[in-house]
Amino acid sequence: MRVIFMGTPDFSVPVLDALMAAGHEVVCVYCQPPRPAGRGKKDRPSPVQARAEALGLPVRHPVSLKGAQEQADFVGLKADVAVVVAYGLILPQTILDAPRYGCLNIHASLLPRWRGAAPIHRAIMAGDAQTGVCIMQMEAGLDVGPVLLRKAIDIRSDDTTGSLHDRLSGLGAGLIIEALAQLDSLSPEPQSEQGVTYAEKIDKAEARVDWCQPAAQVDRLIRGLSPFPGAWAMIGDERIKFLQSEVVDLNGAPGEVLDGLVIACGDGAIRITRAQRQGKRAMQTDELLRGLDLPDRLS
């Protein structure tokens, strides 16, 4: 098929690779424009742009698709289908209608649960037992289109957003190839109006740990916000990011340091197993505690 690929972050790269490996003709890659990054704040291409250029594919990164010229350029590609995964721009109706088979979105949740921007974070933070990937026929509106294929996976008790992200990215890459191979025979399934939830973008204000919450909820917060933006608490005058944790069967006053980095919560306690000091790399707890003075209680 003649495919337009639309994606931006690391999550999208395995999908682009899978399309190429399956022999599809990727006629153009669309991604977000380069952004300032690093200490020098120089413009840095997105992971998708970097991968596409390495593959010798034409790349476009408009700031919007609302302009008549951008839409005409898109239509002029005469694509069979557009594959969209974590692209980051709203697609006007002219764009949605241009390819012969329309635009297919790879969404990292079991729709209609967790429509929106942060489905992986929210699934872990909510304590969901499962998540998955849906191949959705895109329509105007936020993740409202009918589903062509879906596949579920279990969320493990030690999953972080980082680990689940990688599993879902690979799952999505395989599922879109399966969908394209049988596109003429798939029956779109309208999403149920029951069970709709929205995965709001993560607000950094959510990231500070509230030790008065139950241990299970604190653990889900830490794993759900790892590696970014990272749940945090103050240890002395230093802000420490917590990246991995587990619930333990101990009790104490909320915030009380029970043993090493075992911290009492409103109900039960958690053990921090991986964390990051300011300006340092992430490390295991035993390494982190060397040279770090722990108070009796965290705020």
HELIX and SHEET records of a PDB file:
HELIX    1   1 ASP A   10  SER A   12  5                                   3    
HELIX    2   2 VAL A   13  ALA A   21  1                                   9    
HELIX    3   3 PRO A   47  ALA A   54  1                                   8    
HELIX    4   4 ALA A   68  VAL A   75  1                                   8    
HELIX    5   5 GLN A   93  ASP A   97  1                                   5    
HELIX    6   6 PRO A  119  MET A  125  1                                   7    
HELIX    7   7 THR A  161  ALA A  181  1                                  21    
HELIX    8   8 LEU A  183  SER A  185  5                                   3    
HELIX    9   9 LYS A  204  ALA A  207  5                                   4    
HELIX   10  10 ALA A  215  GLY A  224  1                                  10    
HELIX   11  11 THR A  285  LEU A  288  1                                   4    
SHEET    1   A 7 VAL A  59  ARG A  60  0                                        
SHEET    2   A 7 GLU A  25  TYR A  30  1                                        
SHEET    3   A 7 ARG A   2  GLY A   7  1                                        
SHEET    4   A 7 VAL A  81  VAL A  85  1                                        
SHEET    5   A 7 CYS A 103  HIS A 107  1                                        
SHEET    6   A 7 GLN A 130  GLN A 137 -1                                        
SHEET    7   A 7 VAL A 147  ASP A 154 -1                                        
SHEET    1   B 2 ARG A  35  ALA A  37  0                                        
SHEET    2   B 2 LYS A  42  ARG A  44 -1                                        
SHEET    1   C 2 ARG A 115  GLY A 116  0                                        
SHEET    2   C 2 TYR A 198  ALA A 199  1                                        
SHEET    1   D 5 ALA A 231  ILE A 235  0                                        
SHEET    2   D 5 GLU A 238  VAL A 248 -1                                        
SHEET    3   D 5 ALA A 269  GLN A 276 -1                                        
SHEET    4   D 5 VAL A 262  ALA A 264 -1                                        
SHEET    5   D 5 VAL A 257  ASP A 259 -1                                        
SHEET    1   E 4 ALA A 231  ILE A 235  0                                        
SHEET    2   E 4 GLU A 238  VAL A 248 -1                                        
SHEET    3   E 4 ALA A 269  GLN A 276 -1                                        
SHEET    4   E 4 ALA A 282  GLN A 284 -1                                        
END                                                                             
